[in-house]
Amino acid sequence: MKHIVFYDAQCPFCYHVKKSVKRFDWNNRMKWVSVQEVKENGEYPYLEGKPILEEIHLLTKEGRVLEGFKSIRFILLQLPVFSLLALYLYLPGMEMMGARFYKWFSARRYQWFGQYEKPRLDS
């Protein structure tokens, strides 16, 4: 079973980050699902009521749901090339600063990078 990453397929930045991360997922540990697909088919009930368009979400293969900065940190830990950076993000105080920065950045991503008219669902 893989970790499932829920990303915004109408966000150009999010889409390109997904494509880049997939290149470094050498062990094929993650499956990427767009939040637009989730909203259409309702296949993931544990995301109901969650701000899935505001923050990246991740369902670990153990069944935990992570949001925002915690998702990013977890994703980086799965990629051998970025594992040292990920460990740095677990140091005391990093979660508080990282979560604030993530929310600040996420709230502005459409302003800075635009928004696709239709979701980009290709691999």
C-alpha positions as CSV (number, residue, x, y, z in Angstrom):
1,M,0.0,0.0,0.0
2,K,1.2,3.5,-0.8
3,H,0.9,6.9,1.0
4,I,-1.8,8.9,-0.8
5,V,-1.1,12.6,-1.4
6,F,-4.1,14.9,-2.2
7,Y,-3.0,17.9,-4.2
8,D,-4.8,20.8,-6.0
9,A,-4.7,20.0,-9.7
10,Q,-5.9,23.5,-10.6
11,C,-2.9,25.1,-8.9
12,P,0.1,25.3,-11.3
13,F,2.6,25.4,-8.5
14,C,1.1,22.3,-6.8
15,Y,1.0,20.5,-10.1
16,H,4.6,21.1,-10.9
17,V,5.7,20.2,-7.4
18,K,3.8,16.9,-7.7
19,K,5.6,16.2,-11.0
20,S,9.0,17.0,-9.5
21,V,8.4,15.0,-6.4
22,K,7.4,12.0,-8.4
23,R,10.8,12.0,-10.2
24,F,12.5,11.6,-6.8
25,D,10.1,9.0,-5.5
26,W,12.4,6.2,-6.5
27,N,10.8,3.7,-4.2
28,N,7.3,4.5,-5.6
29,R,5.9,5.1,-2.1
30,M,3.3,7.7,-3.0
31,K,0.1,7.9,-5.0
32,W,-1.1,11.3,-6.1
33,V,-4.8,12.1,-6.2
34,S,-6.3,15.5,-7.1
35,V,-8.7,17.1,-4.6
36,Q,-10.9,17.8,-7.5
37,E,-11.3,14.0,-8.1
38,V,-12.0,13.6,-4.3
39,K,-14.7,16.2,-4.4
40,E,-16.3,14.5,-7.5
41,N,-16.3,10.9,-6.4
42,G,-16.3,11.0,-2.6
43,E,-14.0,8.0,-2.4
44,Y,-12.1,9.3,0.6
45,P,-14.7,10.0,3.4
46,Y,-11.9,10.8,6.0
47,L,-11.3,14.0,4.1
48,E,-14.9,15.2,4.5
49,G,-15.0,18.6,6.3
50,K,-11.2,19.1,5.8
51,P,-9.8,22.2,4.0
52,I,-8.5,20.1,1.1
53,L,-8.3,23.1,-1.2
54,E,-6.4,25.2,1.3
55,E,-3.7,22.7,2.3
56,I,-2.1,19.6,0.9
57,H,-3.3,16.5,2.6
58,L,-1.7,13.1,2.9
59,L,-3.1,9.7,4.0
60,T,-0.3,7.5,5.3
61,K,-0.4,3.8,4.6
62,E,-0.9,3.4,8.3
63,G,-4.1,5.4,8.1
64,R,-3.1,8.8,9.6
65,V,-4.2,12.0,7.9
66,L,-1.6,14.8,7.7
67,E,-2.3,18.4,6.6
68,G,-0.2,21.2,5.2
69,F,3.4,21.5,6.6
70,K,3.2,18.1,8.2
71,S,2.4,16.6,4.8
72,I,5.3,18.3,3.2
73,R,7.7,17.2,5.9
74,F,6.4,13.6,5.6
75,I,6.7,13.6,1.8
76,L,10.3,14.9,2.0
77,L,11.2,12.2,4.5
78,Q,10.1,9.5,1.9
79,L,12.5,10.8,-0.7
80,P,16.1,9.7,-0.1
81,V,17.5,12.9,-1.7
82,F,15.6,15.1,0.7
83,S,15.6,13.0,3.9
84,L,18.3,15.1,5.6
85,L,16.3,18.3,4.9
86,A,13.2,16.5,6.2
87,L,14.9,15.6,9.5
88,Y,15.9,19.2,9.9
89,L,12.2,20.1,9.7
90,Y,11.5,17.9,12.7
91,L,13.7,20.0,15.0
92,P,12.0,21.9,17.8
93,G,10.2,25.0,16.6
94,M,10.3,24.1,13.0
95,E,6.7,22.8,12.9
96,M,5.3,26.1,14.3
97,M,7.4,28.2,11.8
98,G,6.8,25.8,8.9
99,A,3.1,25.7,9.5
100,R,2.8,29.5,9.5
101,F,4.9,29.8,6.4
102,Y,3.0,27.1,4.6
103,K,-0.4,28.7,5.3
104,W,0.9,32.1,4.3
105,F,2.3,30.7,1.0
106,S,-0.7,28.6,0.3
107,A,-3.1,31.5,0.7
108,R,-1.2,33.4,-2.0
109,R,-0.4,30.6,-4.5
110,Y,-3.2,31.5,-7.0
111,Q,-2.2,35.2,-6.9
112,W,1.4,34.3,-7.7
113,F,1.1,31.3,-10.0
114,G,-2.5,31.6,-11.4
115,Q,-5.0,28.9,-11.6
116,Y,-5.8,26.3,-14.3
117,E,-9.3,26.5,-15.7
118,K,-9.6,22.7,-15.5
119,P,-7.7,20.3,-13.3
120,R,-4.5,18.8,-14.7
121,L,-5.0,15.1,-14.0
122,D,-2.2,13.6,-16.1
123,S,0.6,11.8,-14.3
